[in-house]
Amino acid sequence: MNPEQKSNVAQLHISPEDRRRSSSTVKWIFIGVAGVILAAVLAWKPWSSEGQRTITRPGRTDAMAAATPPSIAPSIAPTAAPVVPADDRGALTVSGYIINRERIEISPRFLGVVKWIGVKKGDAVTNGQVVVLLDDAEYRARLNEAEGRVAQSRVAVAKGELDYERTRQLTLTRIESKQSEDDARLQLDSVRAALHEAQGVAELARTYVDWCIIRSPINGVVVEKLVNPNELVMPQSFGGGRGPSTALIALADPQDLQVEIDMNESDLAKVFLGQKCRVSPEAYPEKTYAGTVAEIAPEANRAKGTLQIKVQIHDPDKFLTPELSAKVEFLTRTPK
């Protein structure tokens, strides 16, 4: 090896002293890193209860949760099911149809022709409102005739009173006999009776004229219009499919509704008069109405094995339409 190569190898040689210095520096680096890690662990304190998540029930404060031992805090006590009162428990649910408690069909009192009808299906009417007019020409003519007879009878009564008074004065002076006075008195009584009869005939004709004006007997809604102007109507049908109409319009009160149910005889033991119910129309299942058993039929249907039950609906509204179906839940409560 020439002198120049020896010189280069000598430069690469590490002395034992420098080797000891490098090992010492690495050791201090490891010690520093370990110290930083230890400081971070001490600052975090993962073993402390402050880092634990505690699940508390609704209504508990943080102070209550902190006071709870760690072994109990994470557990959640089971919530008891709410107690349902006996009146709110359903004993039976059946389906039926919503009906008007009363449906009124207005008919004429005599054979006549419809002159005017002022309502249509769905119109609201009030008690006493004029809804139909019948042709009253004939009855007004009869009324005029009867009133003429009344006027004639009044004239006859006035003449009879004058004749009787004259005859009575002549009888007092003995110019006329007692028999003449009696005849004049009887004649006066006769014309007075004729006047009373004429007044009765006139009152009957006036009643017929008044009957030509058809008024609503209730506050309600027109559920059906059965005739049109110029149609012939009469109180009752005489048979045949093309006879006169027997009714003018049909009315009902929309605030007086019931549910009609054909109850199976095997379920009758669960139903009694006055029983509380919940009514829900099939068209609006989210709507619920309070009801009461209002009627239990006294006779069953042998062919069907059912008994008719009617449930009165409290506070009905526009969502309840007659003749649509509804579910009725009968609540469990023993009658007192």
Secondary structure as UniProt FT lines:
FT   HELIX           3..12
FT   HELIX           16..44
FT   TURN            46..47
FT   HELIX           49..51
FT   TURN            58..59
FT   HELIX           62..67
FT   TURN            70..74
FT   HELIX           86..88
FT   STRAND          90..100
FT   STRAND          103..106
FT   STRAND          112..117
FT   TURN            121..122
FT   STRAND          124..125
FT   TURN            127..128
FT   STRAND          130..134
FT   HELIX           137..172
FT   TURN            173..174
FT   HELIX           178..211
FT   STRAND          213..215
FT   STRAND          220..225
FT   TURN            229..230
FT   STRAND          232..233
FT   TURN            241..242
FT   STRAND          249..252
FT   TURN            254..255
FT   STRAND          257..264
FT   HELIX           265..270
FT   TURN            273..274
FT   STRAND          276..281
FT   TURN            282..283
FT   TURN            285..286
FT   STRAND          289..296
FT   TURN            302..305
FT   STRAND          306..313
FT   TURN            318..319
FT   TURN            322..323
FT   STRAND          325..331
//
